[in-house]
């Protein structure tokens, strides 16, 4: 059991050595780059200490390396370093399990605790200042457009008409939301750039609109299209809430449940309105 833990941690150390080393080269901030390079060197030292115990030479986990580098490009350094920080917490737990039998691990344990603090000190990325704009664009688009699509689906029952109407509504709402964010940010006494905040809000909104409308472009079955749109909405909620739960230490479950309930509640109400328009007012798009 102990050998299994040691081999797992040994592989993890050499893997994280490579990740930190590459990230140190990517960081523009010289001070933070040096911190990550130092952590990378420590991880290599830890690997060699464990190697002296296990007597085995291990290769790094290339999939994990590529995954973390990919996540850095998509979500930024802060997100990945937060994930790495959580990895340091897990490493400490594992080392505590075997420390009594291997005194050499004391040095590794001390370094891991130091790494966690150093990582926390490097987390100052500009994009975090604009998470509020991303939240505004995504949450409004999800709630407003899923509701709109649900209503249009049962009013029109024609995927082409629904997609065109949804796209026009979505783009108009995105421009309106971007304008509101610009004025709101300009009125605030914050470090955020009003134009940048507006652009981030608008782009996030439009991307969400395109994702939700996509099902209506690939199928003529309006019920299936609505189901896929709601499924994509939930996937977007999962991805986004996972991102901010890691980057900003927010609680994932509560925020995910809250957004999902709102989306489906609005969609259901809009669904009823769509039926009302279709049946009671006698609108027929056939």
Number of C-alpha atoms within 10 A of each C-alpha: 6 12 11 10 13 19 20 14 19 26 19 21 24 22 23 24 25 20 23 24 19 17 21 22 14 12 14 10 11 10 12 19 20 15 18 25 21 17 24 25 18 18 26 19 16 25 26 18 17 23 17 12 16 14 11 11 13 15 10 17 15 12 10 14 18 12 12 21 19 13 14 17 10 11 15 17 23 22 24 23 23 20 15 19 20 14 16 21 15 13 19 18 12 17 20 12 11 16 14 11 9 11 10 15 19 14 11 22 20 11 17 24 15 13 23 20 12 16 19 13 11 17 16 12 12 12 14 17 15 18 17 15 26 23 18 19 27 25 22 20 26 27 19 19 27 27 24 21 29 29 26 27 25 23 24 20 20 18 24 16 15 25 22 14 15 23 20 13 16 23 18 13 21 26 18 14 21 27 18 14 25 20 14 13 19 15 10 10 7 10 10 16 13 20 16 16 24 27 21 22 30 27 18 22 29 22 16 23 27 15 13 27 26 16 22 26 13 11 13 14 13 21 17 13 25 23 13 17 24 23 13 19 26 19 12 18 21 18 12 17 21 20 17 19 18 18 21 14 11 14 13 16 12 10 17 18 14 10 19 17 12 15 23 18 14 18 23 16 13 23 22 15 18 22 19 16 18 19 13 9 9 10 13 11 10 6
